[in-house]
Amino acid sequence: MTTNRTFTMLKPDAIENGNMGKIIDMILQDGFTIKAMKYTRLSTDQAAAFYAVHKERPFYGELVEYMTSGPIVAAILEKEDAVASFRKLIGSTDPAEAAEGTIRKAYAESKARNAVHGSDSDENAAIESDFHFNASEIF
């Protein structure tokens, strides 16, 4: 089932490097509307729960540590075919492989510090959105 909403997080490196506004502008310029947004910091328990799918992977501990190292911006975005459209906008996980004009090509430092998270499916977009927002926060 294709929906018109997706979830994103601007990661600590994007915030630390002063790229929050630039990335949000790229999102808006690409035709997305923001349905919910918050500037927050994940606790270790929240990051561990959010990334539980990666618990058995060798990078899990580093990922949790990184995602709790500074503030993030969580957002629900809307646009036709939102998940696929946003995945195209953010580009490859590895910024060296990301296409020109993508968020990661412009702002990611590395595969691990890649500036932004984007849901990989409609199902995960709904799960991730519900993790960060309650119904009264979504417009």
VEXLUMSE-232176 format. One record per residue: x, y, z of N, C-alpha, C in turn. Coordinates in steps of 0.001 Angstrom, whole numbers. Example, Ala and Ser with C-alpha at 12.3 -4.5 7.8 and 13.67 -1.06 7.14 Angstrom:
13190_-5690_7800_12300_-4500_7800_13200_-3300_7800;
12850_-2250_7080_13670_-1060_7140_12900_30_7870;
//
This chain:
833_-1184_0_0_0_0_879_1249_0;
730_2084_-1000_1465_3332_-1087_667_4421_-384;
1354_5181_445_692_6284_1131_1365_7595_749;
840_8659_1263_1379_9976_956_2171_10578_2110;
2535_9752_3090_3317_10252_4222_4551_9401_4450;
5583_10067_4946_6805_9379_5330_7354_10035_6591;
8333_9393_7176_8974_9903_8387_10440_10191_8098;
10951_11236_8717_12371_11543_8619_12901_12021_9959;
14202_11866_10129_14925_12474_11241_16158_13146_10662;
16371_14388_11008_17646_15036_10756_18534_14619_11915;
19646_14010_11593_20503_13373_12595_21434_14363_13269;
22050_13945_14386_22902_14863_15141_23983_15565_14325;
24581_14889_13344_25622_15553_12556_25059_16700_11736;
23850_16558_11220_23228_17622_10431_22963_18852_11299;
22517_18612_12524_22244_19711_13451_23556_20359_13874;
24521_19522_14282_25823_20003_14750_26531_20853_13696;
26371_20493_12439_27057_21193_11351_26284_22394_10821;
25165_22718_11459_24399_23900_11061_23596_23737_9783;
23232_22495_9445_22536_22243_8191_21032_22018_8322;
20491_22190_9522_19074_21932_9749_18197_22740_8792;
18376_24031_8741_17541_24882_7893_17713_24575_6412;
18945_24301_6000_19214_24000_4594_18520_22704_4172;
18556_21704_5046_17922_20424_4727_16400_20580_4704;
15850_21283_5673_14399_21514_5681_13991_22266_4417;
14786_23230_4006_14484_23965_2777_14493_23035_1563;
15457_22123_1483_15484_21165_363_14221_20313_351;
13772_19913_1537_12564_19091_1652_11360_19869_1140;
11222_21105_1568_10095_21940_1130_10182_22254_-362;
11374_22546_-841_11552_22849_-2268_11213_21647_-3146;
11324_20446_-2599_10988_19234_-3355_9490_18944_-3330;
8715_19797_-2693_7263_19657_-2730_6631_18957_-1544;
7410_18630_-530_6848_18019_668_6203_19088_1538;
5165_18703_2258_4623_19545_3311_4923_18861_4638;
5118_19666_5659_5431_19142_6981_4130_18995_7756;
3836_17773_8179_2615_17485_8928_2859_17469_10428;
4100_17248_10835_4506_17275_12246_6014_17457_12269;
6496_18168_13300_7943_18356_13424_8271_18650_14876;
9391_18095_15337_9878_18442_16674_11390_18373_16728;
11936_19286_17500_13362_19360_17781_13532_18739_19155;
14284_17654_19229_14344_16897_20474_15685_16179_20579;
15853_15462_21638_17051_14625_21804_16598_13255_22265;
17072_12217_21604_16704_10852_21956_17463_10394_23197;
16772_9724_24080_17440_9053_25197_18054_7753_24666;
18910_7155_25447_19496_5874_25046_18405_4832_24853;
17422_4784_25756_16327_3819_25628_15509_4062_24369;
15240_5332_24038_14472_5641_22829_15247_5234_21572;
16513_5578_21510_17328_5226_20339_17452_3712_20202;
17640_3024_21318_17745_1563_21287_16454_945_20775;
15322_1469_21207_14034_949_20748_13795_1277_19276;
14100_2496_18873_13876_2902_17486_14698_2054_16524;
15927_1749_16881_16830_984_16015_16918_-491_16402;
15947_-1000_17136_15956_-2400_17588_16102_-3384_16437;
15621_-3025_15262_15741_-3893_14095_17207_-4205_13776;
18116_-3342_14204_19548_-3525_13939_20306_-4104_15139;
19592_-4550_16154_20216_-4959_17421_21323_-6005_17253;
21186_-6913_16330_22177_-7974_16141_23338_-7565_15246;
23285_-6373_14691_24339_-5930_13780_25508_-5336_14559;
26711_-5441_14025_27885_-4973_14762_27903_-3460_15021;
27196_-2685_14217_27207_-1228_14365_26131_-696_15303;
25297_-1575_15860_24156_-1146_16675_24554_-238_17842;
25524_-620_18621_25945_180_19772_26428_1562_19365;
27226_1612_18305_27707_2897_17798_26562_3744_17273;
25586_3113_16626_24426_3830_16104_23627_4470_17232;
23361_3713_18282_22621_4240_19435_23403_5389_20076;
24705_5200_20231_25545_6255_20821_25510_7527_19967;
25650_7362_18676_25623_8495_17751_24277_9220_17785;
23182_8468_17759_21859_9083_17704_21467_9773_19011;
22195_9503_20086_21944_10186_21362_22986_11262_21640;
23885_11497_20708_25001_12423_20929_24612_13892_20814;
23437_14171_20307_23000_15554_20147_21549_15585_19728;
21010_16780_19541_19605_16891_19152_19348_16379_17738;
18101_16048_17509_17612_15617_16195_16346_16414_15882;
15939_16377_14638_14638_16898_14242_13867_15726_13651;
12734_15413_14255_11854_14359_13747_10714_15033_12999;
10301_14445_11884_9228_15066_11105_8439_14033_10315;
7173_14341_10137_6309_13593_9229_6096_14483_8021;
6352_13921_6852_6261_14662_5598_5159_14093_4730;
4576_14944_3901_3509_14498_3014_3784_14949_1583;
3546_14026_674_3685_14258_-765_3211_12985_-1449;
2783_13069_-2660_2383_11860_-3376_3551_10887_-3432;
3272_9607_-3151_4288_8550_-3117_5480_8977_-2255;
5174_9388_-1033_6131_10050_-143_7386_9238_144;
7248_7955_444_8428_7166_824_9429_7117_-326;
8982_6724_-1496_9890_6622_-2641_10448_7982_-3031;
9624_8996_-2999_10058_10338_-3359_11114_10859_-2382;
10913_10602_-1088_11884_11076_-103_13181_10281_-184;
13088_8980_-408_14309_8168_-552_15143_8699_-1722;
14481_9113_-2788_15203_9680_-3931_15865_11002_-3531;
15157_11835_-2774_15692_13128_-2359_16888_12982_-1424;
16864_11999_-520_17975_11892_428_19208_11245_-193;
19033_10358_-1147_20172_9744_-1809_20705_8533_-1074;
21728_7943_-1634_22360_6735_-1102_22891_6960_306;
22871_5890_1111_23400_5941_2476_24839_6432_2493;
25620_6025_1537_27006_6457_1406_27036_7730_571;
27393_8867_1154_27369_10118_387_28275_10101_-840;
29311_9273_-845_30188_9164_-2013_29450_8549_-3195;
28399_7787_-2917_27598_7145_-3971_26290_7889_-4245;
25991_8908_-3446_24730_9637_-3591_24759_10522_-4837;
23620_10646_-5465_23497_11466_-6672_23608_12949_-6332;
24086_13721_-7290_24125_15179_-7138_22712_15681_-6872;
22616_16694_-6030_21322_17283_-5730_20575_16613_-4595;
21151_15540_-4023_20496_14865_-2907_21007_15438_-1585;
20229_15228_-537_20587_15723_787_21907_15129_1252;
22055_13836_1094_23283_13192_1582_24511_13598_773;
24362_13820_-514_25497_14292_-1315_25945_15658_-805;
24976_16500_-455_25291_17857_-14_25758_17935_1433;
25180_17102_2330_25385_17335_3759_25898_16156_4591;
25930_14963_4057_26414_13820_4842_27933_13830_4907;
28461_13368_6044_29909_13267_6228_30441_11908_5823;
29651_10871_6078_30095_9507_5839_28874_8596_5825;
29123_7326_5594_28039_6342_5625_27390_6284_7010;
28181_6446_8061_27667_6392_9428_27036_7720_9852;
27636_8821_9428_27133_10162_9767_26534_10744_8487;
25317_10257_8178_24739_10543_6868_23589_11554_6882;
23556_12399_7883_22705_13593_7957_21217_13362_8183;
20649_12338_7572_19193_12219_7596_18741_10766_7503;
17655_10479_8200_17000_9167_8117_15747_9333_7282;
15434_8331_6492_14174_8298_5760_13590_6907_5829;
12308_6818_6098_11638_5510_6173_11828_4751_4867;
11953_3416_4992_12195_2595_3808_10939_1915_3270;
9811_2095_3939_8549_1515_3463_7394_2299_4081;
6222_2154_3494_5037_2806_4054_4746_2274_5454;
4918_969_5628_4676_366_6941_5615_956_7993;
6915_1045_7670_7872_1605_8617_7653_3096_8834;
7209_3807_7808_6894_5229_7975_5813_5415_9036;
4797_4578_9006_3719_4666_10000_4235_4303_11394;
5021_3245_11490_5574_2818_12780_6480_3906_13356;
7376_4433_12526_8325_5442_12985_7631_6751_13351;
6619_7124_12585_5841_8327_12899_5144_8175_14243;
4533_7024_14454_3844_6764_15726_4817_6718_16902;
6038_6321_16656_7063_6280_17706_7355_7682_18233;
7379_8660_17334_7788_10014_17692_6652_10999_17946;
5472_10710_17421_4375_11682_17506_3087_11019_17956;
2299_11755_18733_945_11298_19020_2_12038_18085;
-1218_11572_17975_-2173_12087_16982_-2381_13592_17095;
-2358_14136_18300_-2614_15572_18464_-1472_16447_17945;
-322_15843_17652_838_16602_17136_912_16610_15614;
14_15897_14957_53_15759_13504_-1063_16581_12887;
-699_17378_11910_-1668_18286_11279_-1922_17930_9825;
//
